[in-house]
Amino acid sequence: MITLIRTANIFTTTRAIIINITLPDHNPTLTPINPQVTATSAASAAVASGSTKPDDPLAWCTARARIPTPDGSEYFLLIYENKLDKKEHLAFVFSDSIRSRSLDKVQPGETEMDRIKRGAYLGRLQPSTTAVQDQNQCNLAATATTATTATTMTMTTTSVVEMVVDQEQGPSTVMEVEDNMAVTLSASSTTSLSKPLAPLVRIHSECFTGEIGHSARCDCGEQLDEAIRLMKAEGSGVVVYLRQEGRGIGLGEKLKAYNLQDLGYDTVMANLLLNHGADERTYEVAQAILLDLGLDEIRLLTNNPDKIEQVELSSNIKVVERVPMVPKSWEAIVQGTQGNLEVKEGAVENKIVKGKELDRYLKVKVERMRHLISIPTSL
């Protein structure tokens, strides 16, 4: 355990080895059978009525960090807590100018190092000489530490300032984030001659089987990869990643639905036979995340008209353009290049999924869930 105590300009860090650790309960709340139950909860009703106050948000960012990718690009991953469930929802942010208002807000009594640790800084961080010395000192101390002793080391604020770089993008002290952002936004509004293009946004629900498990029952992994590829190409965009496995019914119930699908039932009927709705996902948390990021006009990557309707419902968010997500296997059929289509599995770049089960899944989305995709005539 590490604690930071500020005394004048010195942080005193105390490191101790803990033997017994009690982990908090992170079990999520049960998803209601009727999706309308969630919609009528107190928190959801506040969002729908527009009564949620700016200083009392439905969702707020607790941490942010830079994530480098194999192709040399990078994005910032933001973690959000919320009032609707006990889950941590995510935002993949592909732009330095798209920032979380709740994260940047100065917290009472916090230090510069507190803000750096949770990611409320501008520009980039880099190792400093002082930080390297602190790390070496910490390593030596840890080697000599036993279960019943503790060691103390010091870290000066000099290392904090040295770690914030790229001063063209940010202030010399991270405590000035809010003031700096206000000045930047004001300047850009007066110097811009044309309205910038609304950012690409993908509101994506968690799919362990499709994203990690190499499943060909769905194209969720392919859609996530394609959304990330398009945002990298534009240099801007946000993936709002909601922890709504199996269209909101959870992984265990989703596997039961798979067994019913193997008996011949489609994805909609399988859910209904398990006493679930065809789609129990909700988008109040997504709305709150988008507003926290200052995104009230978006280009939404989706084939689902229900998602557009729910994102705009009782909010200030406007979907100015729907950007289609055509399944790569169906696109190849239309173009007559399916023979050259190379299947790529797992969490890889340019993931491609195809197969008869995927085709059945996609056809149900079109025929029973209003998804805006053209079914190839050969199917």
N, C-alpha and C positions, 0 to 999 in steps of 0.2 A: 504494500500500500504506500502511495506517495502523497504527502500533503504539502501544500505551499502556504507559507506564512509571510506576509509582506511587512517588513520593518524598514522604514525610510526607503532607500533604493536597493535593498537587498532582499532576495527571496531565500528563505531558509527551507531546504528540502529535507524531510525526514523519511528514511526508508526503513521499513521493518518487514521481516518475514512473518507471514500469518499462517498458522497451522490449520485451523478450522475455519472454513468459509461457508456461510449459508447463502445460497443463491436465491434471489427473489423469484416469485412465481410469475412466469411469463405465459401461462396457458391462456390462449385467446378465448374470448367469449363465444358462445355457440351462435352459429348463424341461424336466424329464424327460418322456419319453413316457408312462411309467407314473406316475400321481400318487402311488402308494404309495412310490416312491423317495424323494420329499421327506419323506413321513411317517416314514420310518425313518432319516432323517439324525440325526446326533448331537444337534444343537440341538433338533430336533423331538421326539426321544425324551426329552430332558430335560424338555420341557414336558409331554408326555404322562404321564410318571411323576411329575410334580410335584416334581422334584428341582432345578429352577431356583431359586437362592437370591435373596432380595429385593435383595441388593447385587450380583448378577450377572444382570441381567435379559436376556431375549431381545430386547427392544426398549426404546429410551430416547429421550426427547424432547431434541432439540438446539436448537430455536428455537421461539419463539411470538410472534405479532404480531396486533394488532387489525385486522380487516378491516371497513370500513364498506360498507354496501350501498345501492343507489339508493333504497330505500324508507325510509331513515333508521335502520334497524336495523343491528346489527353482530354479529360473532362473532370468536372467536380461532382462528387457523389455527396448528396445531402440526405440526412436522416430526419424523418418527421415523426413526432408523436402527435396524438390527437385525442379528442374527447369521445369518439365513437367506439373505439375498441382498444385493446392492449397491444396492438401490432405496431411495428415500426415500418412505415411506408417510405419509399425512396424517390429521389429525383436525380436523374442523370442530366447534368447541365453542361451543354457544349458552348459556353460563351462566358467570357469574363464580365460582360456587362449585365448579365442576368443574375441578380443577387436576391437573397432572402432578406426580407425586411425584419422578420422575427430574429434571425441570427445576428444581423448587424446591430440590432437594438442594444444599447449599452445596459448591462445588468448592474444593479446596485452592488457596490463594493467590489466589483471585479477588477482584476489587474490586467495589464497588457498580456502577460503570459496566459491568463485565463482565456482571453479572446483568441490568442493564437492557437491554443490547444483545441478550441472548438471550431476553429476555421474562420473566425470573423476578421479577416485581414484582406487587404488588396494586394495585387501583384503575385509574387511567388516567394516561397520560403527557400532558404538555402543554408547549409551548415555554416556555422561561424567558428572562428578559432576558440572563442570562449566556450561554445557548446561542446566542441570536441574535448576540451580540457575537462569540462564538467562530466562528460560521459566516461572519460578515462578514470576520473576520480570516483565516479559511481561504481564502475566495474571493479576497481580495487577494493572499494568499501564492501561491495556485495560478496567478494571472495572471502573477506575476513568476518562476515556476519554469520552468526549462528541463530538458532530458533529463539533464543532468549535474549539476544542483544540487538541493538539498533545503532545505526551510524548516521551521522549528519554531514551534509555537504552544503555549500552555498552556490547560488547562481545569481550573478548581478544582472541588472536590467540592460546592461550593455549588450549582452548576447541576444536579448529580445529584439532590440532595434536592429542589430546586425542581420538578423534572420529575415527581416522584411526587405525585399529587394524590388527592382523594377519600379522606381519612384515615379516614372511617368504615368503609371496607372494608379498610384495610391499615395497617401500621406506618409509623413515620416513616422507618425505614431498611429497605431491601429485604433486608438480611442477616438480618432477623428473621422471614422468611417462614415457616419451619418451625415456630418456636415459636408464632407467631400463629395458624397453621392449627390446631395442636394445641389451643390455648385455645378457638378458635371451635368446633371439632368437639365439644369437651367441653361447652361451654355449650349448644350446640344439642341435644345428646342429653339434657340434664337439663330443658330448658324445653319441648321439643316434646311435645305431648299426643297426637299421632297420627303414625303412620309416613308420611313423605312418599311421593308417587307415584313409582314407579321411572321413571327418565328414558327418553325415547324414544331409540332407537339404530338407525341404519341402517348396516349393513356393506355398503359399496358397492364393487364392483370397477370399475376404470378402463375406460372405453369411449370412445375418441377419436371413432369414427364416429357414435355416438349422441348424445354430449354436445357435440361441436364440429362434426362433419361433416354435421349435419342429416339423418342417415340415418333412414329409416322401416323399416329391417329389424328394429329392436328398440325397446323402450321404456325403455332405460337412462337417457337424458337426462330423460325425463318422471319417472321414479322418483326420480332425484336431486333434481330441482326440487321435487317434492311432499314429499319428506322434509324439505328445508330449510324449505318453507312451513309444515309442521306444527310444526317445532321453533321457528320464529319465533313462531307463534301461542301455543305453550305457554310460551315464554320459557326453554326449557331443552331440551337434547338434544345428541347427538353423532353426527356422520357419520364413521365410520371409512372412509377412502378408501384402498383397497388397489390397488397398481400391478400388477394381474393382468389385463391386456388380453386380450380374446378367451377368457374363461374359463380363463386361465392359459397359453394357447399363444403369445401375442404378436401384435402387429399384422400382421406379415408373413404369418404362418400363417393369421391370421383372414381376410385378403384372399383367400388361396388357397381357404379354405373358402367364401367368398362366391361364387367362380367355380363351385365344385361345386354350391352351392345354385341358381345360375342354370341348371344342367343338370337340376335337379329333385330333388336330394338334400336332405333336411332338415338342420337344424343338427347333430344328433347324428351322422348318417351321414357328413356332410361331415368332421367331426373324425376319425372312425374311419378314413376313407379316407386321411387324412393321417398315419395312425399316431399319433394322439393319443387321449387319453381323451375321453369326452363332456364331462367337466367336470374340469379339472385344478387348480382353485382349492383353496387350503388356508387355514386360518384361525388358525394358531398366532400369527402376528403380530397379528391382530385381538384375540385373547385377551390377549396381552401389553399391548397398548395400552389395552384396557378396564381391566385390573387396575392399570395405571399411573395411570389416571384415577380409580381408586377405585370403579369400577362393577362390582359383583358381582351386582346384580339389575337387569335391564333389561327394557324393553318393546321388542321387536325388530320393526322394520318390514320384513316379508318375506312372500313367498308360498312360500318354499322350505324344506321341512321338513329337508332335508339341512344347510342352513346352521344351523338351530337345534341339530341333533344335534352338529355339529362344534364349535360355539361352546361347548356345555356339556360336550363330551367331555374327561374327565380334568382338569377345571378347577373353580374355585370359583364360576364364573359361572352364574347361573340366569336363564333366560328366563321371567319370570313372566307374560308376555302376548305373544302374537303379534298384531301390528297389520297387517291385510291392506293390500296395495297394489293396488287394483283399477285396471286400465288404463282411462283416461278414455274411450277410444273404445268399449270394451265396456260400461262403465257407462252411456254415452249410449244404446247399443242397447237395453239392458234397460229404461231409463227412457223409451224412445221419443223421445229428443231428439237423435238423431244428425244430423238435418237442420239443427240449429242449432249443431252443433259446429264451432268455428273452429280450424283447424290453426294452431299457433304453433310456429315453427321456431327452432333455435339455442338459445343459452344465455340464455333469456328467462324472465321470471316466468310461472308457470302454463303451462308448455310442454305442448302436446298433439300426439300423434302418432297417425296412423291410416293404414290402407291394407291391401290384400290380403296383402302380404308380412309386415306386422306380425301380421296375424291368423294366418298360417301359423306364424310364429315362436312366438306365444303358445300355440297349440294343441299344438305339440310339447312345450313346457314342461309342459303339463298332462298330456298323454297318455304321455309318455316319461320325464319327469323329476320326476313326483309333485307338481308345483306346485299349490298350493291356490287355484285360481281356477275359477269356474263359467263354462263356455263358453256364450255366448248360443245359444239354440236355433236362431236364424236362420242361424248359421254351421255 
